[in-house]
Amino acid sequence: MKTLALACAVLAAPAFAEDVTFLIDWLPSGDKAAVYYGVEKGYFKDAGLDVTIQSGRGSSDVVTKLATGAADIGTGGLSALLQARAESGAPVTAIAAIYTVQPDAIFTTEGSGITRLKDLEGKTVATATFSASNVVWPILLKENGIDADSIRLLKVDPGALAPMLATGQIAATINWLTVAPAFEGPLAEVGKVLHNIPWSDAGFEGYGLSLLASDRMIQSKPETLRKFVAAYEKAQAAAIADPAGAAAAVQSLAPGIDLAAAEGQWRASIPLMVNPTAEKDGAGVFEPGLLRATWDWVARSQGLAPDSFDPATAVDTRFLK
């Protein structure tokens, strides 16, 4: 009887959870909510995964750490991955698209007279010193018939951007749409309202934030990746339907996060994930034409020949449902 009871106990015990190290591309914030929601609500646990979240310092840092085995899966801009693959053959691959619209934008204020990129001529624009947007900026201006020298570009600390816009020291800033909530408060204090101009409206096409995995992970644990992607997609969809819960999940695992700001950041991220492109092509899919457009922007911004690299070799969507 004791033997039978022991056998039953063993059968009833939970299956061993596989450890997965997940690297977000920056510090914890509301726009990273999907993976936090997945951990907090048990989506990964139900898939037999024990996910540990770590913070990176930009997309290029994520690519480097995945390549060196410091993490298994992460989020990062597809542009950074394509550049790393083209220049050094980094052993990292994109396994699912997250942002199917580029997040870069101009932030200005209502009534500023700036409603399109051309209106920035003769103005002062500030940007974060190490923003990836800075690489594309000259190409974007050229594509829109604007002389880059006609705009004074200041590179400053990211924390200075909102106060500088609020006080009128600058006419506009370069930011991701996901940080818009951080500007609304400072602007409201001086009676101003944020107005943004998405770069996607000015022709900047392509994929932005994506799920990335080390090639080592892809080769050695394909089933683990398949389970992770399925759980991530469920968590992302559920978080989109529950913005308040998404913010609470981030705050639960990163207690220093402001709840209202996190919810605002997540809400600002939703149009980058839920849009006509995603609806047409399907969740996570890299459509060949848009993938090529993404690479074309990267190639031109880096002075590389567009035909020097095939971007299709940098993605692997076998792990999608």
C-alpha positions as CSV (number, residue, x, y, z in Angstrom):
1,M,0.0,0.0,0.0
2,K,2.9,2.4,0.9
3,T,4.4,1.7,-2.5
4,L,1.1,2.4,-4.3
5,A,0.6,5.6,-2.3
6,L,4.2,6.8,-3.2
7,A,3.6,6.0,-6.8
8,C,0.4,8.1,-6.8
9,A,2.1,10.9,-5.0
10,V,4.8,10.9,-7.7
11,L,2.3,11.0,-10.5
12,A,0.4,13.8,-8.8
13,A,3.5,16.0,-8.4
14,P,3.8,18.9,-10.8
15,A,6.0,18.4,-13.8
16,F,9.5,19.9,-13.6
17,A,9.4,23.5,-14.9
18,E,12.1,24.5,-17.4
19,D,14.1,27.6,-16.6
20,V,13.9,30.5,-19.2
21,T,15.8,33.7,-18.8
22,F,14.0,36.6,-20.5
23,L,15.6,39.9,-21.3
24,I,13.5,43.0,-21.8
25,D,15.2,45.7,-23.8
26,W,15.1,48.4,-21.1
27,L,14.1,49.0,-17.5
28,P,10.7,47.7,-16.3
29,S,7.9,49.8,-17.5
30,G,4.3,49.5,-18.7
31,D,5.1,48.9,-22.3
32,K,6.9,45.7,-21.3
33,A,3.7,44.4,-19.6
34,A,3.0,41.3,-21.6
35,V,5.8,39.2,-20.1
36,Y,5.1,40.4,-16.6
37,Y,1.4,39.6,-17.1
38,G,2.4,36.1,-18.3
39,V,4.5,35.5,-15.2
40,E,2.0,37.1,-12.7
41,K,-1.1,35.3,-14.1
42,G,0.6,31.9,-14.5
43,Y,0.6,31.6,-18.3
44,F,4.2,30.5,-18.4
45,K,3.8,28.3,-15.4
46,D,0.9,26.5,-17.0
47,A,3.2,25.9,-20.0
48,G,5.8,24.3,-17.8
49,L,8.1,27.3,-17.8
50,D,9.8,29.2,-15.0
51,V,10.5,32.6,-16.5
52,T,13.0,35.0,-14.9
53,I,12.9,38.6,-16.3
54,Q,16.1,40.6,-16.5
55,S,16.6,44.1,-17.8
56,G,18.8,45.1,-20.8
57,R,20.1,48.4,-21.9
58,G,18.7,48.8,-25.4
59,S,18.1,46.5,-28.3
60,S,21.8,46.1,-29.2
61,D,22.6,45.0,-25.7
62,V,19.8,42.4,-25.8
63,V,21.2,41.0,-29.1
64,T,24.7,40.9,-27.6
65,K,23.6,39.1,-24.4
66,L,21.5,36.6,-26.3
67,A,24.4,35.9,-28.6
68,T,26.8,35.3,-25.7
69,G,24.3,33.0,-23.8
70,A,23.5,35.5,-21.0
71,A,19.8,35.0,-21.8
72,D,17.6,32.7,-23.8
73,I,14.8,35.0,-25.2
74,G,14.2,38.7,-25.2
75,T,12.6,41.7,-26.8
76,G,14.5,44.1,-29.0
77,G,14.0,46.3,-32.1
78,L,14.2,44.3,-35.3
79,S,16.4,46.9,-36.8
80,A,19.2,46.3,-34.2
81,L,19.0,42.6,-34.9
82,L,19.2,43.0,-38.7
83,Q,22.2,45.3,-38.4
84,A,24.0,42.8,-36.1
85,R,23.2,39.9,-38.4
86,A,24.3,41.8,-41.5
87,E,27.5,43.1,-40.0
88,S,28.7,40.3,-37.8
89,G,26.4,37.3,-38.2
90,A,25.2,37.5,-34.6
91,P,23.7,34.1,-33.6
92,V,20.4,35.6,-32.7
93,T,17.1,35.2,-34.6
94,A,13.7,37.0,-34.5
95,I,10.9,34.5,-33.7
96,A,7.8,36.7,-33.6
97,A,6.9,40.3,-34.4
98,I,5.4,42.4,-31.6
99,Y,5.2,45.9,-33.0
100,T,4.0,45.8,-36.6
101,V,4.1,49.6,-36.8
102,Q,7.3,51.6,-36.0
103,P,7.0,53.3,-32.6
104,D,9.2,56.4,-33.4
105,A,7.4,59.8,-33.4
106,I,7.8,63.5,-33.1
107,F,6.3,64.9,-29.9
108,T,5.2,68.6,-29.9
109,T,2.3,70.5,-28.5
110,E,-1.1,71.4,-29.9
111,G,-1.1,74.9,-31.3
112,S,2.7,74.8,-32.0
113,G,2.1,75.0,-35.8
114,I,3.9,71.7,-36.2
115,T,1.7,69.2,-37.9
116,R,4.2,67.5,-40.3
117,L,7.9,66.9,-40.5
118,K,8.4,69.8,-42.9
119,D,7.2,72.2,-40.2
120,L,10.3,71.4,-38.1
121,E,12.5,73.4,-40.5
122,G,14.1,76.2,-38.6
123,K,13.1,74.7,-35.3
124,T,15.1,73.1,-32.4
125,V,14.4,69.4,-31.8
126,A,15.7,67.4,-28.8
127,T,16.4,63.6,-28.7
128,A,17.9,61.2,-26.2
129,T,21.6,60.9,-26.8
130,F,21.6,57.1,-27.4
131,S,18.2,56.7,-29.0
132,A,18.1,54.2,-31.9
133,S,15.8,56.7,-33.6
134,N,18.8,59.0,-34.2
135,V,20.2,56.6,-36.8
136,V,17.1,56.7,-39.0
137,W,16.4,60.4,-38.5
138,P,18.6,61.8,-41.4
139,I,17.2,59.2,-43.8
140,L,13.6,60.0,-42.8
141,L,14.3,63.7,-43.4
142,K,15.8,63.0,-46.8
143,E,12.9,60.8,-47.8
144,N,10.6,63.7,-47.0
145,G,12.6,66.3,-48.9
146,I,13.9,68.0,-45.8
147,D,17.5,69.3,-45.3
148,A,18.8,67.9,-42.0
149,D,20.8,71.1,-41.5
150,S,17.6,73.1,-41.4
151,I,16.7,71.6,-38.1
152,R,18.8,72.1,-34.9
153,L,19.1,68.7,-33.2
154,L,20.0,68.6,-29.5
155,K,21.1,65.3,-27.9
156,V,20.2,65.3,-24.2
157,D,19.5,63.0,-21.3
158,P,16.1,61.3,-21.7
159,G,14.8,62.8,-18.5
160,A,15.2,66.3,-19.8
161,L,13.0,65.9,-22.9
162,A,9.6,66.4,-21.3
163,P,10.6,69.5,-19.1
164,M,12.3,71.1,-22.1
165,L,9.2,70.7,-24.3
166,A,7.0,71.9,-21.4
167,T,9.1,75.1,-20.9
168,G,9.4,75.9,-24.6
169,Q,13.1,75.4,-24.8
170,I,12.5,73.2,-27.8
171,A,9.8,72.9,-30.4
172,A,9.7,69.1,-30.4
173,T,11.3,65.9,-29.3
174,I,12.0,62.5,-30.8
175,N,10.5,59.7,-28.8
176,W,8.7,56.4,-29.0
177,L,4.9,56.6,-28.8
178,T,5.0,54.3,-25.8
179,V,6.5,57.1,-23.6
180,A,3.7,59.6,-24.4
181,P,2.1,59.3,-20.9
182,A,5.3,60.6,-19.3
183,F,4.9,63.9,-21.2
184,E,1.2,64.5,-20.6
185,G,1.7,65.4,-16.9
186,P,4.5,68.0,-17.3
187,L,2.7,69.6,-20.3
188,A,-0.6,69.8,-18.4
189,E,1.0,71.6,-15.6
190,V,1.8,74.5,-17.9
191,G,-1.5,74.3,-19.8
192,K,-0.2,72.5,-22.9
193,V,-1.4,69.4,-24.7
194,L,0.8,66.8,-26.3
195,H,0.6,66.3,-30.1
196,N,2.5,63.5,-31.8
197,I,3.5,62.9,-35.4
198,P,4.2,59.1,-35.9
199,W,7.1,58.5,-38.3
200,S,5.0,55.8,-39.8
201,D,2.8,58.6,-41.2
202,A,5.9,60.0,-42.9
203,G,6.8,56.7,-44.7
204,F,8.9,54.9,-42.0
205,E,7.6,51.4,-42.5
206,G,8.7,48.2,-40.9
207,Y,8.7,46.0,-37.8
208,G,9.7,47.4,-34.5
209,L,9.9,45.5,-31.2
210,S,10.2,41.7,-31.7
211,L,10.7,38.5,-29.8
212,L,14.3,37.4,-30.2
213,A,16.0,34.1,-29.3
214,S,19.5,32.9,-29.3
215,D,20.3,30.4,-32.0
216,R,21.6,28.1,-29.3
217,M,18.1,28.1,-27.8
218,I,16.5,27.5,-31.2
219,Q,18.7,24.6,-32.0
220,S,18.7,22.9,-28.6
221,K,15.2,23.6,-27.2
222,P,12.7,24.2,-30.0
223,E,9.8,22.8,-28.0
224,T,10.5,25.1,-25.1
225,L,10.5,28.0,-27.5
226,R,7.2,26.9,-29.0
227,K,5.6,26.7,-25.5
228,F,7.1,30.1,-24.6
229,V,5.8,31.9,-27.7
230,A,2.3,30.4,-27.3
231,A,2.2,31.5,-23.6
232,Y,3.5,34.9,-24.5
233,E,0.9,35.5,-27.2
234,K,-1.9,34.4,-24.8
235,A,-0.5,36.8,-22.1
236,Q,-0.2,39.6,-24.6
237,A,-3.8,39.2,-25.8
238,A,-5.1,39.0,-22.2
239,A,-3.0,42.1,-21.1
240,I,-4.4,44.1,-24.1
241,A,-7.9,43.3,-22.8
242,D,-6.9,44.2,-19.2
243,P,-4.7,47.3,-19.2
244,A,-5.2,47.9,-15.5
245,G,-4.2,44.3,-14.7
246,A,-1.2,44.6,-17.0
247,A,0.1,47.6,-15.1
248,A,-0.6,45.9,-11.8
249,A,1.4,42.8,-13.0
250,V,4.4,45.1,-13.8
251,Q,4.2,46.8,-10.4
252,S,3.9,43.5,-8.6
253,L,7.2,42.3,-10.0
254,A,8.9,45.7,-10.1
255,P,7.5,47.5,-7.0
256,G,9.1,50.9,-7.9
257,I,6.9,51.3,-10.9
258,D,4.1,54.0,-10.9
259,L,0.8,52.2,-11.5
260,A,-0.9,54.9,-13.5
261,A,2.1,55.6,-15.6
262,A,2.5,51.9,-16.4
263,E,-1.1,51.6,-17.5
264,G,-0.7,54.6,-19.7
265,Q,2.4,53.2,-21.3
266,W,0.7,49.9,-22.0
267,R,-2.3,51.6,-23.5
268,A,0.0,53.7,-25.7
269,S,1.7,50.4,-26.9
270,I,-1.6,48.7,-28.0
271,P,-2.0,50.4,-31.4
272,L,1.6,49.2,-32.2
273,M,0.4,45.6,-31.7
274,V,-3.3,45.8,-32.7
275,N,-3.5,47.5,-36.2
276,P,-4.5,46.7,-39.8
277,T,-1.0,45.1,-40.5
278,A,-1.3,42.7,-37.6
279,E,-4.9,41.9,-38.4
280,K,-4.0,41.2,-42.1
281,D,-0.9,39.1,-41.6
282,G,-1.6,37.4,-38.3
283,A,-0.1,37.7,-34.8
284,G,3.7,37.5,-34.8
285,V,4.1,37.0,-38.5
286,F,6.9,38.8,-40.5
287,E,5.3,39.6,-43.9
288,P,8.1,39.4,-46.5
289,G,7.5,42.8,-48.1
290,L,7.4,44.6,-44.8
291,L,10.4,42.7,-43.6
292,R,12.3,43.8,-46.6
293,A,11.2,47.4,-46.0
294,T,12.5,47.2,-42.5
295,W,15.9,46.1,-43.8
296,D,16.0,48.7,-46.5
297,W,15.7,51.4,-43.8
298,V,18.5,49.8,-41.8
299,A,20.7,49.4,-44.8
300,R,20.4,53.0,-45.9
301,S,20.9,54.4,-42.4
302,Q,24.1,52.3,-42.0
303,G,25.4,52.9,-45.5
304,L,25.0,49.2,-46.5
305,A,23.9,47.9,-49.8
306,P,20.3,46.7,-49.6
307,D,21.1,43.6,-51.6
308,S,24.1,42.7,-49.3
309,F,21.9,40.8,-46.9
310,D,18.6,38.8,-47.0
311,P,16.5,39.7,-44.0
312,A,14.5,36.5,-44.3
313,T,17.5,34.7,-42.9
314,A,17.2,36.6,-39.6
315,V,13.7,35.4,-38.8
316,D,12.2,32.0,-37.9
317,T,8.5,31.8,-37.4
318,R,8.2,28.0,-36.9
319,F,7.3,28.7,-33.3
320,L,4.1,30.6,-34.0
321,K,0.8,28.7,-33.7
